């Protein structure tokens, strides 16, 4: 079918298409799918690309009862596994050219996912929005609008549309050139910074209230409790947008000032999810006294006060937010709770490895390790990042292994999969859960980083799930305490003989743990900074590492190793340390 024929088909029955009888499912199959296929996109994956490289991800055409504010975009267009733009479909009878709510909805999707643009279409119109701009409550449909086409213009402007949205434009890099001005705005007005500022305000507010009611609280405990409670609220809020919890449950508690309902919800969540996330850390009385802070935080997590769509919050966004978050801590100064830079980060910026680099590293290690293996063999492999931070590598690793198993079952046993759309499948929840527990491991010396990594992995596990798919599993979430560890992976307990030093350094004992593949970005800190910020560690590195010679950086302590026959890993190169604890390990 040509673009001319598609327009003629629409024109011939336009009066009917503009009635409420013509639904969105039909619109997608009759017009939007063929339109974007004409732009060279493989909508239904007819080429049979691996799951991790599918060009377009489709959401189910039949809408659930979920709120329009919580569902996912109908189409996600990708370059390999990297999201490039969303397309949200509406029935032709919805006047998207003048509807404020649909415009804000599609903008929120793109803004949350850090995309340059998102597209809205009912085929009558095709509208492109700049999604670098924060969505405000009173925005109208014209704000951040960059292109609008009526169906009668599609033929004459088809080459222009192709340059803006076509597959070749995305795969050749022309797409980036077309929207380069938006890229600078994304960097300047980043969702990371916006959400970080929001989280920091919540941290200070919650920390201040807790300190007021418990002035003898230890500083470390204050930080841990604040992060734990913020994680609870954020976790439940994300679950609402992903149809695992009823939408606006927390908001109803806030609007009615129902403290008891909030505590009950935490208790119910503990039974349902049981991951340690909802363990009671404060006495009910203190929580009741500080509940007004919870109400403020909760209200700011909902539209219209919130510009985010938590259904599309990516691991990249969460990871980069938490990396920055980890660089500051709450402390008490002159009786007031304030945020200060952690000493070891005063003169440093914490940098998250870009997702496309992570993906490339994983494709060249993890995929190669999985090649030719059965599902049972894949589920026995152990992958680790021993300086995992908030888990950026682990999140992408989990996704890649998930996709690899889907591809295995597509070739060998489709009955193991759940079909979600045309040529689109997902793993049953129980297999995903098994994959996480069996295969994913991480270690980090920052306690809050470890908690953030666990939190991100649990949210990742729940992606594309709902109440029905998780009902058979009790508890829903696994305990990750035997997967993600708090400790210094560069030193083991035998190398730190002083008991007091062990408490401060927190050396990690790998004991019987064995890994098939280790990936990650090593820690960076030059020896002068180690002398200032971690003075107890520096002499131990010099004693136990050949590479800790004269002036050195902490990343020198890691060198490429090779385990077995094929998996490249990165490990500390100690003469009597981890390399000896991994079978068949030798210098590459």
C-alpha positions, 0 to 999 in steps of 0.5 A: 500500500502506498501513502496515497492509497492509505489516505484514499482509504481514510477519506472514503469512510472518514465520516464513520471513522470520526464517530465514537463507534470506530475504536483505537484498536482498529485505528492502529491496525487499519492506519497507524501500523501501515503508516509507520510501515511506510516509514520503513519501521518493522512494526510487527517484527516480521524480520524476526529480530532478537527481542533486545533489538526489536525496532518497535515495542507495542502495548496491548491495543485493548486498553485496561481500566487503568487511568490515562495518566498511568498507562504506557505509550502505545508504540515505542520506536527504538534504535536497538534497545534505546528508546527514540520516540513514543507514539500515542494513538487516539481515536479519530473522534478525539480532537487531539489538535485542540485537546490539552489533556492528550497533549500533556499525556504524551509530553509527560511520557517523553519528558520522563523517559528523557526523549527529544520528541513524542508523537500523538496521532489519530490519523486525522492529525499527526502531531510532534511535541518537544518533550524536553519541556517540563509539563505544567498544570495549565499548559495547553495543546500548543505548548512545546508543539513543533510539527502538526500535519493534517492527513490531507498533507501526508502525501505532499509532506511524506519525505519531510515526515520520513526525515523526522520520524522514519527508520532510516533517519533514526538508524543513520543518525540523521534523527539526532541532527534533526532534533539536536537543538532539543538535546541541549535543552534536555541536558540543561533542564534535565529530569535528573536534576529536576527529580533530584532537587525534588528528592532532596527537598523531600529528604530534608523535610522528612529528615527534619521531622524525624529529627524533631521527634527523635533528636538522639537519632544517629546520623547514619540511621537518619539517612537510612530511614529517610531513604527507606521511607522515600523508597516505600512511597516511590515504589508504591507510586510506580506500582500504581502506574504499572497496574500493580496497585489501584491508581491514586491509592496513596493520594486518597490517604493524603487527601483524607489525612488517613494516617492509619490507612497509610500504615496499613498499606505499608503492612499489606505491602510487606505481606504482598511484596515481602522484600524487606522494603516495608520493614517497620523502621519507626514507631507508629507514633513517630510516623503518625506525627510526621504523616503531614510530610508524607502527605506533601510528598505523596501529593507531589507524586501525582498529576498535575503536581508531578510532571512524570509518568512513572509507567515509563520511568527508565532504569537509566533515569532512576540510576543516574538520579540515585548516583547523584543522590548518593553523593550527598548525605543528611547531617545535623548542623546547629540543630537543623537537618541539612544536606552536605556533600559526602567527604569523598565526593567534595571535589568529584562528580559521580558519573553514570556510565551512559546506557548505550555504552553499558548495552554495548559492553553487555552485548559483547560479553553477556550475549556471547556467554549465552550463545548456544546455551539452553534456558536451564544453562542460562539460568545457572550462569552468574553475572556480577558487577562488584562495584555496582553503585546504584545498579546501572549495569545490573539493570541493563544486564537483567533486561538483556538476560530476560530478552535472551530467554525470550528469544530462546523460547521463541525458537524452542518452546513458545508455550513457556511465554506469555503473548502480549501483542502481535509477535510480542511475548514476555517471560512469565513472572516466575521465570523472571523472578528466578532469573533475577535470583539465580543470575544477578549479583552486585557489591558496593561499599556504599550502603545507600547505593546497595539499597538503591540497586535492590530497589531498582532491580525490584522495580525492573522485575515488575516492569510489564507486570500487573496484578493478574500476572503476579497473583500466583507468586507469594510473596511477589518480590524476592529477598535480594540480600544474597544477591546485592551485597554491602562491602568493599570488594577490593579487600577481604577480611583476611587483609584487614586484621584490625577489628576496628578498621574492619568496621570502617573499611567493611571488607567483603568476603566472596567466600564460595561465590563464583561468577561466570561474567563480571562487568561494570565500571570500576571506582575512580579515586587517585591515591592522594584522595585515598590518603585524604578520604580513605586513609585506612585503605591506602596502605592495604592496597599497596600491600596487596596489589602489584598495581598499587605502585607509587601514584595510582588510581583505584581503577588500576586495581582492576585488570582484565581477566578471563574466566573459563573459555569465553567470558571477559571480566574485570576483577581486582588483581590481588596476589592472594585475593579474588582471582584465586577464588574464581575457577580457571581465572587467569590474566588475559 
